[in-house]
Amino acid sequence: MLDDIEQQVDARTRLLSISSVQFTNGFRMDLKRTGDLCRKKGMLFCVDAIQSLGVIPMDVDAFNIDFLAADAHKWLLGPEGIGIFFCRRGLTEVIEPALVGWKSVQQQFEFERPQFDLKKDAQRFEEGSLNVMGIIGLGAAIELLNEVGIENIEEQVLGLGDVIIEEAERRGFEIKTPRERSARGGNVTVCGPFDPDALRNALREKGIMVNVRAGGVRISPHFYNTKEEIVFCFKELDRILDREP
């Protein structure tokens, strides 16, 4: 993957933007090597971390990440309508926001004497009133994740992924997700002799939440799930398909 990216960039490439984990099959990018490539080529590095933040440790300095964004409602366990954005220090003053508002400027409370002196830090990208309730909800979710520990969460989630792969292989299903832990995030996508949409709907009727991606069923357990729940999910799948595992 990284070799393919390197072949596509040249001296005109100013920024590389990637997903940390692919939402269809859970493929996990090597952010360290990718960030090193960007530094070597003189490119800025932007990461969409919505499929990894909250389950995989993230170090923007070690990975040479210049920009990172993620919504709260997935692995961060926060409410919808709130997210995070990181911009490396030193870049904020040289990047002009596409949109500005009263929160973007230094004199934000001078409503009767508007000026357009943008703030020096990443707050220049906050053009409007804050989603206070969303911020509170996201803050509580992050406290929970930190209390459990991101390394512990990663170990649990990848372990559950191992169980999904094992159960899928026992049934002869095709696995679209890398088997190696270092190459996958929390999503595991499996295909088989079934209609993925119909199977998703049937599982949801039994309280098992999965989704359809890349022509298969995507299973995305978090740290609060257990091995027993994964096994139960596949047993229910067998009943729905009227087959023996």
Secondary structure, DSSP 8 states (H G I E B T S, - for coil): -HHHHHHH--TT--EEEEESB-TTT-BB--HHHHHHHHHHHT-EEEEE-TTTTTTS---TTTTT-SEEEEESSSTT---TT-EEEEE-TTTGGGS--SS--TTTBTTTT-TTS----B-SSGGGG--S---HHHHHHHHHHHHHHHHH-HHHHHHHHHHHHHHHHHHHHHTT-EE-S-SSGGGB-S-EEEE-SS-HHHHHHHHHHTT---EEETTEEEE---TT--HHHHHHHHHHHHHHHT---
